[in-house]
Amino acid sequence: MPPSRPPPLQETQLFGIRLCAGTLRAAVDQVLDLARRGQGGTVCAANVDMLTQARRAPALARLMREADLVVTDGMPLVWALRRFEGLRLERVTGPHLTLALCDEAAQQGLGVYLFGGSPDELEAMATSLRTRCPALRLVGQESPPLLPQQPAYDPALAARINASGAALVFVGLGCPKQEFWMQAHRPHLQAVCLGVGYAFALIGGLQKTAPQWMQRHGLEWLFRLVQEPRRLWRRYLIGNSLFVALCLRACLRPGRRRAS
């Protein structure tokens, strides 16, 4: 008897930004359902940085409302949804979702396309995936030149992806560039696009993964900041401070729902 499917991801909002709460298994099942339809789709992996950017950028917030799924990549988002909305959910990270989907794609013969990252990151990720899933059909991989923050639709690229027969496209351009790229190309692609950014470097082994205890305690941002302080200090200073302020305001609001 086949195992029963988990409940689908639950549509919700946190501080006015749309999220989808649930389990990794539910996210994998829903992405695969979309992929098998061959009608395209977009999946965002939201963390504190994306949520706080969306609070300041209406175009990004609108994009997240229109995406097929917005999974909860950041542990602080999971805590906040448990605390303020009383939801039961787990963290669904971009790397974990990528690997779980590649495992399933290898078993089901679904084509996978990699788009983004530096040439070194891209090749390292492709090599890692082939080692992990020898049966995986990697039908294409491209490291694009530097793109603007809101990339325009590229008809030649869309034609290449469609011709490859890809069912899943993992996009590693960083937030929010990858989300705007997916929005521009979604109407023209048969594959489901997933914005997974940092997953390229992690899966490829070019960046270290935070220890499990840091991940469990929501300190992965600190681990990354220590690794790349000059590039990330502003993001975390602004984004994390805004998120803490939003949480404090929610705690002080009378009548706020609390998890039992």
N, C-alpha and C positions, 0 to 999 in steps of 0.2 A: 504494500500500500504506500503510495508516494506521500512524502511529508506535506502537511497542510501549509498553504501560503500564509505568511504573516499578514496582519492588517495593513492596508495601504498607508502611505505617509499621510499625515493629517495636516491640512492647510491651517496655518495660523499666522499671527503677526507678533512681532516684538518691537516695541517702540515705533510702531507704524510701518515697519518693513516686513514684507511677506517672507515666510519661511515654511518649510515642510518638515514636520516632526515625525520621527519613527525610528526604524532600525536600519542597519546596513542591508540586511537581507531584503527588506521591503523595497529599499532604494534600488538594489540590483534587479529585483523582479520587475519593477516599473520601468526602469531604463531598457531592459531587454524586451519588454512588451512594446515599447516605442520603437526600438530598433527593428523588430520583426515586421512592423507595419510598413517600413520603408518610406515614411512620409516626413522624416526629419524630426527635429526637436532640439531643445537646449536645456542643459542642466548646469546650474550654478552651485558652487560649494562655498557657502557663506561663513566667514569668520568675523571677528570684531571689526577688523579693518574694512571689510566690505560693507558691513551694516552701517558703520559710522560714516563711510563715504557716501552711502546711499541717503543717509539723513541730510547730507549737505548738497547732494547732487540729484535733483529730481529725475534726470534722464536715466541714471543708474537705478533709482528706485522703481521707475516705470518698467525698465527692462526686467527687473527681478519679478515684478507682478506678472509679466507676460511670459516668463520662462515656464517650461513644462514642470521643472522641479527646482527647488532651492533647498539643498540639504544643509544640515547643521554641522559645518566643519569645525567650528571653534567650541572648545569646552565651556567658556563663559556663556555662550549662547544657550548651551544645553542647561546649565545651571539656572540661567535667568528664566527660561521657559518652564522649568520645573517649579521654580520659586513663584513666579508671577502668574503663570497660566495653569499650573497644576497638571502639566502634561508628563506622560511617561515616554521617554525617548532616550536614544543613545547618540553619541557623536558619530558622524558619518564623514570621515575626512576624504579629501581628494585622493591621496595616495591609496588608502584602503579601498575606496570605491573603484579606483583604476585597476588595482590588482584583482579584486573580486570579479570585476567585469571581464578582465582578460582571461581569467581562469574559465569563466563560463563561455566566453567567445571561443576559446580553444576547443572546448567540448562540443560546441554547437556549430563550429565551422563558420563563425561570423568574422568578416573582415574588419581589421582595425587599422586606422590611419593616425599617424602622429604628426601634429603641426605645432611648431613653436620651439622654444628653447634655443640655446646657442648650438652650433654644430656639435660641440663636444657633449653637451647635455643630451641632445637628441640621439646621438650614436650610442652613448652610454645607456640611455633608457631602452633603446631598441635591443641592445645586446642583453641587458638584464631581463627583459620580457621574453626574449627567445630562450634564454637559459631556464627561466622559471616555467615557461609554457612552450615546450618544443613544437607542439601542434598548432600554436597560434598563427593565424594568417595575418601577418603584417603586410598590408597591401600598399602602403605608401608612407613616406616620411619626408617632411620638409622643414628646414629651419629658415624662416623668411628673413629678408633684410629688415632693417629698422622700420617699424610701422608707426604711423601717427597714433595718438591716444584713442581716436575713434576711427578705425580703419574703414575704408570704403569697400564696397562689394567688388570682388575680383572675379569676373566671369571665367577667366581661363583656369584659375585655381579651383573654382566650383566644378568646372567640367572635369578636371583631373580627378578630384575626389569622387565624383559620381561614377566616372569611368572605371575607377579602381574596384568598385563593388563594395566599398566600406559600409559597414553597418554602424560603426562607432568611430568618432573622431575625437581624440584627446587633444585639447588645445592648451598650450603652455606659454601664454604671452604675459601673464601677470594681470592682476586686477587694477583697473577695470578694462584694460585694453582687450583682454580675451573675451569679456562679456559683450563689448561692443562689436568685436569681430563676429561673434556667434550671431548676434542680432542682425547684422548686415547680410550674413550668408544663409541664415536659417530658411528663408523662403525658397532657396535655390538648391538645397541639399537634400538628398534622400536619407542620409545618415544622421544619427543623433550626435550632437556636439556637446562635449563636457569640458567646462573650464576648470582645469586642475593645476595650472601654474607651477607651484613649487614642487609638485609631484615629479616633474621631469628630473630635477636635480637629485631628489631623494631616492627615487627608484633606481636612477642611474648610478647611485653611490658617490656622487660628487659633493653632496652635502650630508653631514651627519644628522641622524635622527635623534631628537631629544630623548633622554632616558624616560622609561615608562612612568617613573614617579613624578617627573615634571609634567608629562602629558596628563596624568590623572589629576594633577593639582592646577591645571590651566596655566602652566608656566612655560609652555613651548615658545611663546613670544620672547621670553627672557633668554632662552637658549639661543634663538636666532639672533637676538640683538647682540649678544656677546660675540657671535660669529661675524656679524656684519654691522658694526655700530654706526659707521659713517653713512651707510645707505638706509638704515632702518630707524634711526633714533627719532626722526621727525614723525614718521608714521605712528610709532607706538606712543610717543608723547601726546600727540593730538588725539589719535583714535582711542587709545586706552583711557585717557582722561575723560573724554566725552562719554564713553561707555559707562565708566564708574559713576559719573554725574547722573546719567539717565537711570541707572540702577538705584542710586540714593534717592532720587526724586520719586521713583516708583515705590520704594519702601516707605516713604513718608506720606504717600497719598492715602487718604482714608478710604476704607472699603475695598482695598485692593485684594483680588483673589490670591489665595495662598495654597500651596500644595499641602495635601493632608499627610 
